[in-house]
Amino acid sequence: MAPGNNEEQRPNENPAPDHENWIQAVGQELNLQFDPADLAGERPVGQPENQAPPEVRVNDAQQPPQPGQPMMPPLAVPMRERPNEQPKAGSRMQVEYKDNGTMVIDPYSVPRTIATGHGAGLDGVRHAVYAPTKFSTDVEGKITPPLQGDALAQQALGRGGTGYLQTYPDMEDAVIKRPYSYGEGENQQFLGMESIIHETTILSALGEFEGAKGVENIIKVKGSGVTGDGEPFVIMENLKGGTLDDRIANEGLPPEQLDQFAEGLLSGISFLQNRNVIHQDLKIDNIMFRDQGSVEPVIIDFNAASATEGIAAATDDYEEFRYERDGEPNIQPPEKQGEQINLAKITPKADSWTGGLCLAAAVIGKQSQRALVQEARQAEGDQAAVDAALDARLGTAPEHIKMAIKGMMRVEVGERLTAEQALALMQQNNPNFVPEEQPQPQEPEPQPQEPEPQEPERVYSDEPKEGSPIRVQRKRNGTLVIEPDSVPTGIEMVPQRRRDARQYGNRYRATRHSLRMNQHVPPPIVDGEHDQPGVLAHGATGVLQDFPEMENAVLKRPNAVQVEAGEPLTYIGIPQLLHEAKILTALAEFNEAKGYENIPQIKGTGITEQEEPYMVMEKLKGGNLTDRIPEDRGMPEEKAEAFANGLLNGLAFLHKRNIVHQDLKPANIMFREEGDEVPVIIDYDLATAHEGVATGTGEGEPDGFDLSGTPDIMPPEAKNPGPNKENLSEKIDAWSAGILLVTAVAGSAAADLLKRDLEDFRNGANTDSKQLRVLLERHLAGVPQNMKEAIIGLLKLNPTTRLSADQALTLINYAKGGTG
C-alpha cells in the first residue's frame, strides 16, 4: 500500500474485496485470527524463565548457530564506532551490539503508543483490544469515522492487505493508516490491527536514528495511537511521488537517475540489515518517492517485517513474530522457496535478493523484471542459470550496477552480498563516484566553569555490619541463612513447669540486650480497650501505641486479657511479637545492604514489671498503601515505578536472607512521611522460611515453613504445599507482590476485581496458564509494558517459572532504560 498512490490495487497485492462480501468471507478467518491458542500462548519473560531479563528480551528469539549456517558477515566498521549511527540524544531506546558489529534494537525500550489487552468479541471469540498511552497522538475529532463499503473504495488513498490510507489534514504532508472496519456500535470490529501496530513499533524505533546513513530512505512516522473506538492508527509522511512501479514500464529509470536511486535503495536496505530488521516484501510497489521530481527512494510497508531477534521479532504485545513466511512469493530468495524451508537459514540477506530484483527493475523496467523473476525461480538454486538470466536481462546496464545486482542475487546465502557490501562494490567500480565527506564527531568547546559536585555512588554490602554478633551461612545460590541463636534479642523465654495452676503459659525475662525503659511504658491495654490515647492500630495479636519517650518511635505490645478477676493478665500474641522482633533485630545488622531502607527499623525490645514483652520501632507517619490509592485509579506512571522499585528491592533484601513475608497486602505497606515515595514493608509476625531466623515460632522452637497469611493474596501452591511444604518458597511473596503492583498501577478496585478473577487459579480449579495470560492481559490493558510484563511474570502459576523479586525489578528498569 503506497501513500499518495490513487491507483487501484493490483492482483498480486491481495486487494480488499467488495465490503459486504468481504465481511462474510472473513467470518471464518476471524475465528482463526482471534484463536486463543494463537494469541494467548504463555511466553516467558526470561528464557529460561528464571533467567535475568536483560539477557533475555533482546535475545529470546535467537537460535544457536547451526553448523554451516550462513550468518551476516562482520561489518568493516562496527555500528557502535560509526558517527551518527546511535539513537538520537535523549532517546529511551536501547540497542545491543552483536559480535558481527550490527545492532539489535530492544523492543522493550521503544516508548509504546498503543497498549494491548484482550476482550470478548462476536460469538464470544476473544480478540485483541487496544488503548492509548501517554505517548499516543490524539486524533479524536480530527479524522472521519472508519471507511466501509463504497466509501472505502472512493475515499481511501491506497489499500493493502492489512489496512488503508487517508489524508490527515491536521498535520502537514501526512497520511493516516487505519485497519479495515466492519459493523457498527458494539459490533464494530477492525481487521489488520496487529500488523499496523507491528509496523508502527518498527518505524517508531527506526525514526530514533535521525542522523544515520539510510534513515532518509525509510518512511517516517509522525504519530500513532488509538482512537476512542479502540482503532489503532499510524500517521506517516505523505509520499507524493508515486511508486517505482509508476515510473517504470517497458524501460527503467533514465540512466542519469540510476546511480542516485541505487545508492539510496542500498543505503536504506543496509540501514535495516545493520539493525537486524528484514523487510521481507521489497518490491517495486513498496518503493516510493517523496515528490515527482525526487529520485531518492523511500522503502514503505513494514507490516510483514520480521527477524530472529530485536524490534522486528515481536508483535505489539511481544508475542514472538520471527519469520512468518510473508511477502510476495515470486520475489523471495531461494532459501524461502519450496514447500519446506529452513527458517534458521533466513538472515537479513533475504532482503539483498529482493533488493537486487528491485534494482534490476529500475534498470530494465518492470516487464523485463517480471521475466527475470520467473527465470530466477525456474533456476531452482542453480547459480549458473541465475547468472545467465541476469546477463541476458541486464544487457548494457552500467557495469558497476550490474556487479551489485549479481552480488546480491547469489543463491548461496554465505556468498550473497549485504546491501552495504553491494554499495561499496558499486561505488568502487563507478568511475563517476565521488566519496562523501565523512561526518566527524565535533569536539565540544571547553567551558571554563567549576564542575558540579557529584554525590559518590553508593556502595552496598550484603554482609552484616562491622562488629555484628550474628552469624550467617552463605548458600550455593548466593542467599544467606541467619543463625537464629546468634541474634542479640532483648527478651528470652523462661519455660514453666506449670506446677501451679494459676501460672498461665510461659514467662519471659529481659536479657543484657533489653531496653531499660520499663517505667515509661504505659499500662497494658486490657480486653480490647483500644480507645485509649496514643493507640494507633490494633489487631488479633497486638497493639501499636505512640511512644513519646523515644524520638520518632512507636510501641508494639501484645493484647492483654483478664481471664479471671484477681488473676495475672494473659498476653495474646507474645510468640508472634518475639518472632517479629527477632527477625527485625537480625535485619538491622545489614544496614548497608540494598533494600534495607524498605524494612522498618527496630529500636529495641524490653519487658515491663508486669512481664509484658514489648518492641519499639520507628514511627511511620506516611500512612499505608490503602490510604494512598484511590479505588478507581492507580499512581502516575513515574510514582508507580518508584513504588515498584522500593517494594521489589525490599523483597529481594528479605529473600536473599531466607525470609518470606507471606502477608504482603496494602495495609502492610507503609511510608515514612506524607510526601515520601519509599515503601516500607511492615508486620513480620507471620514471616517464615525453611531455614534461618524466620523458622522459629517465637518460643525458641524451630518450626520450618509455617504457611499462613491472607487467603486472597496467596498463590496456587498454598493449596498444595507438599508433605514437607517443599512446594513453598519465597515465590509466595512474588505472587502477592504482583497483586500489590496491580493496586499501585490500576487502583484498589481493579486489584480487588483481579483477586476475584484469580480465585479459580488459586484454588486449583483452573490450571491453564494460557487462560491466565488472557485474563491478566485484559486486566492490564493500558498499563505500561514494562510494568505489565513484570506483573504477568510475578503471577505465573508455576512457582519455579515465576519471576523472583530481583528479576521483576530488573525487567521493570531494563525496559524503561533505568537501573535497578
N, C-alpha and C positions, 0 to 999 in steps of 0.2 A: 504494500500500500504506500503510495507516494503522495506526500503533501504537495498541494498545488497542481496535482495531475487530475484533470477532469475526464480523462478517457475512461471508457467502460473497462471493467476487469477483463483480462484475457483468460482463455480457457485454462491455462496452466497455473492460474493464481487462486484457484478454489473460490470462485465468486459466491457471494451470498445469494441464494435463490429468492424467488418471489416470497414476500414476507409471510403470507398466510400459509402457503405450502411449506415454507421453511420451518415454521413453528411445529407443524405436525411431523416433519422429517426429523427434527432434533429431539422429539419427545423421548424416544428410547435412549438417545445419546445422553440426555440429561441424567438418566439413572446411572449410566456408566461414569459420566464425568463426576458426579457427586457421590459415587460409591464410597461409603466409609472406609472400606479396605484400602482405597487409594489415598484418601485424604487424611486418614487418622492413624496411619502406621506409626507406632511409637518410635521416635527417633531419639537416640541418646544425645545428651548434651556433651558427654565425653565418650570417647571410643578407645578402650572400654569405658563404661560409664563412671567408673571411679577414678578416671584419669583427669588431671587438671585441665580445665577447658582451654587455656591458651594454646596448648599443644594439639588441640583437637579441632576447633571450629574451622581453622583455615585448611587443615589437612585431612579432615574426616572423610573426604571422598577419594583421597589419593590411594591408589593401589600400589603395592611394591612392584618395582620394575621386573618384568619377566625377562628371561634370557633372550637376547636378541631384539627386545622391544625397542622400536625407534623412539628416541626422545628428542626434544628440542636441543639443538647444539648450543654450546656455551656462547654467550654474546661476547663480541670482541671487547666491548666496554660494558661492564655490568651496570644495570639500571641505577643502582644506588650511587654510582660515581658520575652519572651524567647530569650536567646542569639543567635545571628547569623540568626535570622528569619526576619530581616528587609532588605529592599533593600540595595544593596551594596553602599559603600561610593561613593559619587559623583553622584548617580543616580538621575535623574529628576522625577522619578516615585513617585507618591503619593498613599498612602493607607488610608482607613478609617477603624476603628475598630468597630466591631459590639458588641452589648450587650452580645452575647454569647462567645466573645473572639476571633472569627475568624476575618479575614480582607477582605476588598473589594478593589480591585485594580482599581483606577480611570483610565478609558480608555483614557481620555483626556491628561493624563500626560505621556503616553508612547511615546517616540520620534517616529514620523511617517517616515517610509522609503518609503511610497507609498502615493501619493496624489491622490484623487479621483475627477473625473468630469464626465460629461456625453456628449455624442455626437450622431449624427445620424448614423445608421448602414445600413445594407441591407434593401432595400424596405422602407427606411425611419424609420425603427424601432429604437427607442432610446436605447442606451446601455451605460454601464459604460466605461469610458476611464481613464487611469492611467498615472501618471507622477512621475519621481523620485524626491526626496527631498535631502537636504544636508546630510542626514543620510544614503542615499542609497549606496549599493555596486555597483561599476562599473564592469559590466561583458562584455562590448562591446568588440568584437574580441576574447573573451575567451570561448565562447560556440558556438556550431553549430546552424544553423537555426533550427526552431522548427521541430520536427519529425512528419511525416504524413505517412499514408498508411503502406506499408511494412516496411519502416524504423522504424516506431514506434514499430511495433511488434518485430523487430530484435534487436534494439539497446537500448530500454528502460530497465532499471534495474528492474523496477516494475511499474505496472499500477493500478490505482484505479478509483473510480467514478468521481473524480474531477481533476486528473492530473497524470503525470508520472514522473519517476526519471531517471536522467542521472548522470554519474560520472562528477565531476567537478575538473579537474586536477590542476587548479590554486591555490587550497587550499589543504592542507594535509588532507587526510581522509574525504573528503567532497563529498556530492551529491547535485544536484540541482533539486528542484521540480518545474515543469512547468505545466501550463494549456494545455489542448488539443488545437491544432491549425487546422484550415482548411482554404482553399482558399489561394490566393497569392496576393501580392501587396496591392492595395487599398481595395481589397475584403477580405483580411485576417481577420479572426475572431478567438477569443480564448474562450474556454468554461472552466468553473471551476475557473475563476479568483477570484470571491468573496470568495469562500471557501478557496482558498490558502491564500488570504490576511487576512482573519479571523484567520486562523491557525497561520500565521506569527505574527500577533499582539499578540495573546495569548502567543506563545512561546517566543517572544521577551520580554514580560513582566515577564514571569516566569524565564527567564535567568538572571533577575536582582537580584535574591536571591541566590547568589553564594554559601554561606556557610550554607544554610538551610538544615535541615534533609529532605531527599526525593528528593531534586532537582537533584541528580545524577541519579534518576530513571525516569527522563523526558528527552526526546530527546533534544539536544542542537542546537540552531540556530547559524550559523556562519555569516550570512549576508542575505540581501534581498534588493529588489528594483524593477526597471522597465527597460527593455531593450529599445533601440531606436525604436523598433517596437511597443512599448506600451504593452509589455508582462510582467506581474508581475512574480516574481520568489522568491523562498526562498532557501538559501543554508543551509544544515544541515549536522551534522556529519554522516559519513558513518558507519552504524552498520553492521559489517561483520559476526556476529554470528548467523544470521538467526532469525526466529521467534520461539515462544513457540510451534506453530503448527508443525514446522520442527523437534522439539526434542521429541515430544510425539506421540505415535501411539496407540498400544494396552496397553501400560504401561505408567505410568507417569515418572517424573524425578527420578533419583536414590535417595533413602532415605536420603543419606548423603548431598544431594543438597537442600532438601526441605526447611529446616529452613532458609537458606540464601535467597533462592528465595522468600519465603513467606514474610520475613521481608522487602526485597526490594520492592515487589509489594505493600504491605500495606503502606510502607513509602511513595511511590510515590502517591498512591491514597489519603493518608492523607494530603500530601503536597497540592494536588489540592483541596480537600474538605475544608481545612482550609483557602483557598484563594477564596472560592466560585466559583470554576470552576468545571463544570460537564462534564466529557469526553463524556458520552453518548454512546460510542461504544467500551467499554472494551471487547475484545475477544482475542482468542489465536493468531490471525493473527496480532493484534496490540500490542503485547508484544514481544520485541526483545532483543538481547544480543549484546554487543559491539564486542565480538570476540568469536571464537568457544570454548575457554576454560573458558569463563566467565559464572557465574551463576546469576550475578546481572541483574535483568530485567530492561528494558527501555520501557516506555509507549510512543507510537507514535500515529500519525494521530489524530490531534485535529481539523480537519475541521468541525466536527459535534458538537464540544463542545458548551455548552450553559449555561445559568444561568438566574436568575431573576434580577441580578444587577452586576455591575462591568465589568471587562475586557471581559468576555465571553457573555455579554448580548447585545453586539452591533456588527454590521458588520464593515468593514473597514471605511465606511463613517458615522458611528454612527447611521445607521438605527437600529431600535430595532431588536434584534435577538431572545431573550427569548428562549422558548422551541420549536424549530422546532422538531416535533416528528421524531427523526432521530435515526440512529444506526440500527444494525441488529435486526429485530423484535423479533426473538425467544428468545433472551437472556434478553429482557427487564424485569424489575421488575413488579409485579402485578399492581402497580398504573399506569403503562404505557401500559397496555394491554387492549384489548377490543376496540370496535368501538368508544366509548366516554370515554375520560379521563379528569380528573380534573388537569389541569396544575398547579393550585395553590398548589397542594399537592406534586409537584415534588421538591425535595431538593437534595443537593449533596449526600444524602444517596442512590440515584438511582445507583451511582457507587459502593456502597457497595455490592448490589445484584450481579451485573455483575462481580465485583472483586471476590466475593465468588465463582462464576462459574469458573473464570479463575484459582483460587487457587485449586478448585476441579479438574480441568483438569490436573494441574501439579501433582496432587496426583494419579489420576486413569487413565489418558490417555484420548485422545480426543474421542475415540469411546464410552467409558463409559460416558464421559461428555455429549455427544450428547443425549444419552438416559436419562441422568439426566435432561437436559434442557427440553426435551419433557415431562417427568414426572412432572416437576415443573409447566409447563404450564397447564397440564391436571388437576393439583390440584385445579386450579381456585380459589386461595385465601384461601384454606384450609391449615392452618399451620400444622395440624397433618399429612396430606398427604405429605407435603413438607418434614417434618422431617423424615417420614418413607422412602421416596425416598433417602434422604441423608444418613440415617443409612445403608440402603441396599447397596448403591453405594460406600460409603466411606469405609465400611468394616473395615479392620485392619489399616486404616490410623492412623498416630500418633495422640494421643488424643488431644493434645494442638492445632494442626492444624484443626482437626475436629471441636473443640469447636469454633474456629474463624470462620470457614465457616458457621456453623449453626447459629452463632450470626449475621453474615452479611446477611443471607438469611431468615430474618423474614418477613412475609407477611405484618404485620402492621409496617408502617414506623416509628412510635414512638418507637417501640420495637427494631428496627433494629440497630445494632451496626455501628458506624462510623468505618472507617479503623483504626483510632487512637485507638479507644476502642478495636477493634478486635486484634490489635497488642499488646496492653497491656495485654489483656486476654491470648493471645497465649504465651507471654513471662512469665507471672506469672505461667503458668501451664507446662512450658517446663523445665524439670529437668536439662537440659544441658545449659540453658540460662545463659550467663554471662553479667551483665549490662555494658553498655558502660560508660566510664568516661565522665561525662557531661562537655561540654566546659564552662569554666568560663571566663567572661569578664576580660581582663587584664587591670590592673590599669596603666595608663601612668606614666612614671617616671617624677617626678617634675623637671622642668628646671629652674635653677637659673637665671632668666632673668627678666628685667623690663617689666611689662605689657605695651603693646602699648596703648597709649591714644586713647579712642574711643569717637567719637562725640556723644553727647547725642541725643537720638531720638527726632525728632521734634514733638512738641505737637501742634496740630491745634485747632483753636477755630472758631466756626461758629457765634459767637457774634460780634457786632460792637466793634471797639477798645475802650479802656477806654477813657471816656470823649467825645465820639461822640454825636453829637446832633440828629442824625437820630433815628427814632422810627420804630420798627418792630413789626408785629403781627406774632405769630407762629401758623401755621395751624395744624390741627389734623394729617395731613400726614407728618409733620415734616418740611415742607417748610416754608420760611419766606416771608412776604409781607412787602416791604419797603414803608412807608407812604411818598407820593411824597412831601407833604408840609413841611416835616422835613429835606429835603436835602438842605444843605447850598450852594445855587447856587450864582454865581458871576454876573449874568445878570437877570434882570426882565423886563417884557414887560409893556409898558405904552399904554393902549388902546387909539385909536384915534377916535374922533367923526366925522372926515372927513368933517368938515365944509369948509375946504379949498381944492379945487380940486387938488391943487399941492402937497398935503400931500399924499404920496404913502404908503399905508399899515400901520402897527403898528410901534411904536417907542420903543426903548429899552434904558435902563439906567443901570449903574453899581450899585451894592449893596456893603455892607461893606465887603463881601467876595471876591470882584473883584480883579484881578491883577492890580497893578498900574504901567503898563509898556507901556502905550499907545504911548509914544513918540518913542519907539523902534520898533513899528510895521510898516513895510514897507507900502507904499501907496497901495490902493486897486488895484486888477487886474481886469481891465475893459474889458468887451466884448470879453472874450476869449483870451486875450493876455497872453498866458501861457508860452511863451518862455523867460520870464524874469529870471534873475539869481536867483538861490535858489529854483525855483519851482520844487518840487519832483514828484507831481502827481496831477491830476485834474479829476473831474467827473461832473455829472449833477448838483450836489448840493454843491460842494465845491472845494477848492484848498488846497494843502498841500505844505508848504514852510519851508525851513530851518529857525531856529530862534536862531542865534548865541548869543543873549543876555542872554540866559539861557543855562546851561550845558546840553548837550545831549537832545536837545529839538527841536520840530517842531511846526509850527503854522498851525492850520486848520481854514480856513475862508470861508465865502460864496462867490459865484460868484457875481461880480458886473456888472450891466447893466445900460447904459446911455439911458434912454427912449427917452428923448428929450434934445437937446443941452441947456445947462444952467440950467437944472433941477437937483435936487438932485439924487444921484445914487440910484438905486434899487438893493437890495441884494437878490439873489436867493439861497434858501437853509437854511435860518436862522432857521425856525422851526426844521428842521432835525438836524442842528448843536446843537441847545439848547437841543433838546431831547437826543442826544448822550451825551452831556456834563453832563446833569442831571444824566443819568444812570451811567456814569463812575465816577462821583463825589460820588454817593451813594456807588458804589462798592469799592471805595478807602477806605471806612470806615471798610472794612473787610480784612485788610492786614494780618491777622493771620490765615485765612481760607485756607483749601486745595483747590488748583486750582486758587488761586489769581495770582500766577506768570504767568498764561496763559491768563491774561487780561491786556491790555495796561494801563499804569499808567498816570493819568491826573495830570498836574501840576497847572492848574487853568484856569479861564476864565476871560475875560475882554471885554471892548468896547472902540473903538477908538473915536477920536474927530469927525469923520465923521459918528458916530453912527453905526459903523460896529462891530457886535459881533465877537469874536474870541475865540479859545480854544488852549491851549498849552499842548502838550502831550510829552511823552518820544519819542526819535528817535529810530526807529527800523532799524538797519543797516544790517541785515542779509538777506534782500530780502524776497520774498513771496514763497509759496509752488510751484507755477508755475516755478519760477526760478530754483528750486532745483530738479525737477522731469523731467527726460528725457521722450520723447514720448514713447519709446519702452520698458522701464523697470521701476520698482519702486525702493524703497530704499532697502538696505540689511535688512535681517530679524530683526536684533537687533535694527537698527535705526527705522525701521517701527514700532516695538513695542514701542519704546520710544516715537515716534511721536504720536501713538495711545493713549498712556497714557496721554500725555500732552493735546491733543485735548479733550479727554473724561473727564479728570479732570476739564478742563476749562468749558466745557459744564455743567458738574454736578454742578459746582460753580454757574453758571448762573441760571440753572433750580431750584436749591434749593432756589433761591431768586426771583422766579417767573418772570424770564426774558427769553424770547425766541428770539434768534438772528435772525432767519429766512432768512439769506442770507449767509450761510456757503458755500464758494467756494474757490478754491485755491488762488485767488487774495486777499482774506480776511484772509488768514493765513500767518503770518509773523514770523520772527525770530530776536532776538535782535542783534546777531552778526553772522558773516560768519560761524564760526565753532560751533555755538550754535545749539543744537538739540531741544530746548524747544520751541514749537509753541506758538504763541500769536494770539488770536482771535481779529480781529480789525473790525471797521465800525459798529457802533450801531445805525445808523440813521434810520434803519428800524426795530429795536428791538421792540417787542410788548409783550402783555400779557393780561390776563383777569382782573388782578388787580395789584395794586402796582405801583412802579416808572416807569415801562415801558408802562403804559396805556396812558400817556399823549401824545398830539400831538406836544409838543414843544411850544405851545402858552398858556399853562396853562389849557386847557380844557381836561377833561377825554374823552377818545375815545374808550376804550376797546381794543379788539383784532383786530388790523389793518393788514389784510393779505397783504403781499407784498413779494418781493424777486425775485430772478432769476428763471424763469419758469422751466428750465430743471432740477433743483435740488429740486423742490417742490414735496411733497408726494401726493398720490392719494386723500387724504381728502381735499386738496386745491381746488379740483373741486366741492366738496360738503361740504362747511364749516358749513351748517346748518343755520336756520333763525337768530339765535343769535350767530353764529360762535361757537356753543358748541362743534363741532367736532374738533376744533383746539386746540392744546396743545403744550407742549414742545417736543412732538414726531415729530413735523415738523423738528426740528434740528436733531433728531435721524436719520431720513431718509437721510438728507443731509450729516450727518457725515458718514453714510455707504458708500456713493459715494466718499467722501473725502478719506476714508481709502482704497478704491479700487485704487484711484490715488496714494496713498502712496506705496501700495504693488505691483502694477502692471504697473504704468505709466499713463501718461495723455491720450495717445491714447486708452488704454484699458478702462479708465473711460469714455471717450467720446463715445466709442462704446457701453458701458453698458447703458449710458444715452439714447442713441438712441433706444436700445432694450427695455428699460423700458417705452417707450412712451405710448404704449397701456395700460400698467398697471397704469400709472399715470393719464391718461385721462379717465379711467374707461371702456375702450373698452374690457379689459381683466381683470376679477376678480378671475381668477383661481390661488389660492395660490400654488397649486402643480406645475403648469407650471412655476410659478415664481421661485420656488425652483430649477427646472430643469435648467432654464436659468442661475441662479446665480451659480449653481454647474459648469456649463460649463465655465463661465467667470472666476471662481476662481480656476480652476484646477491648482495644483502646489502651491497654497497659503497655508502657514502653517495652520494646522487645527484649532488652537485656534483663529487665525485672521479670518479664513473663517467663522466659526460659529458665531463670533461676527458680521461680516458684514451681513450675512444672517439674523441674529436676528434683526439688525437695519433696514433692508429693507423689513420688513413684511408689507403686505397691510393694515392690521387692526391696527390702532394706539394703541388700547388697549392691543394688544398682542405684539406689537413691543418693543424691548428692550429699556430701558432707557439708558442714558449715563453711569450711575452708574453700571447697570447690565452688559453692554457690557465691561466696564472696568474690572469688577470682572471676567468675563468669560475669557478674554484675559490673565489675570495674573494668575488665578487659573489653567488654562490649562497648563501653562508653569512652574508652580511651583513658580512664583514670587508673590509679594504682590501689591495690588492696591494702 
